[in-house]
Amino acid sequence: MLYGNEEAAGRRERVQAQMKVFYRGLTGLAALLLAAGLFAGMADYYPGGDEAACFACLFDSLQHWWDRREWYEQAAILLGALALSMLFVGFWPALGTALTVGSVFGGGHTIADYIRDPRKMLTPENALAVATGILLSRIPFGRGLEWAGKKGRGYIRRLLEKLGRRKPEVDIPGKPPKGDGPGPGHHPDEPEHARKPDEERADDGNDERAPVAGKKYNGVEIVDHRGNPLGEFDEIDLNNRIFYEDKTAKGLDRINPRTGRPSQTPQEFADKQILKKTRVRIQNMLEKATSTRPTRGGSPEVPHLDEINSIRDFVFRLDGDTPELRTAVENSLNQLRSEYPDYTFKALFGGKP
């Protein structure tokens, strides 16, 4: 499902959701068993004997138990907490959870003191920490900072990439201008188009791979916040605001010798290649995608996700052209039009790929 058939991408999210439910059940059971064993083991270190244990004493016993562990045992517990947390959240929240577990285990005496005398929490340091936590996680201002950080990550990455590729020009007296003839670093056998992209020339206007505003971009892939691919667009025309999708439709009438029937009917082809894939592509682009990146063999630079989210026109280019294929494709396009009335869907026959 991860590296094989592309049609499996539409089922991957559902399978992963089912597996997460299964993992959560096992994780909850393991957590209960771990907690039961932990508190049962701490009774051996409680100095009160048969006396009734207090709630604050449990945290004292917790730190006594933690301090008796070897460093590798403590590390194993923290790694276990990290692995357990990553079943539900990403790496950085899971790391924070693991560090919190370690601080609770190692700060049992402090927690017990706060339970015995809550007035100790009324210190300027604790008040400032609580206020900062509320500000960052409970009110819209903190949520806004998190949203701004996610949105600005793509722009900052692209800016750093551009700065890394471009070196500042230094005005040196007597230095010959670029392109005026051979010089140090210029090889006569080197073709003109092999020069670095930084050496911009007026005759580069017909270069299809040049990242010029309004040009067409080939092989644009959308990815989620973890960098997992969510689909790709064969071509994006920013000037005319169109998504182009190329579909190979030749040979649909070819008979399979084992079954005596075609491998798929025109309607099966249209439903799978146009209806289902486009439906998944639109949903992923609007709900799950966080950035874009070029595919292998695609344009070296691609438009940002914000630049393509507003495009509402799809044009499908099919190399086949039969009456049955036209009818099947029109049926799939009508279904897409009913599901996404804000979009327009067209098909061109007998052209690309």
Buried (B, 14 or more C-beta within 10 A) or exposed (E): EEEEEEEEBBEEBEEEEEEEEEEEEEBEEEEEEEEEEEBEEBEEBBEEEEEEBBEBBBBBBBBBBBEEEEEEEBEEBBEBBBEBBBEEEEEEEBBEBBEEBBEBBBBBBBBBBBBBEEEEEEEEEEEEEEEEEEEEEEEEEBEEEEEEEEEEEBEEEBEEEEEEEEEEEEEEEEEEEBEEEEEEEEEEEEEEEEBEBEEEEEEBEEEEBBBBEEBBBBBBBBBBEEEEBBBBBBBBBBEEEBBBBBBEBEEBEEEEEEEEEBEBBBBEBBBBBBBBBBBBBBBBBEEBBBBBBBBEEBBEBBBEBEBBEEBBBBBBBBBBEBEBBBEBBEBBBEBBEEEBEEBBBEBBBEEBE
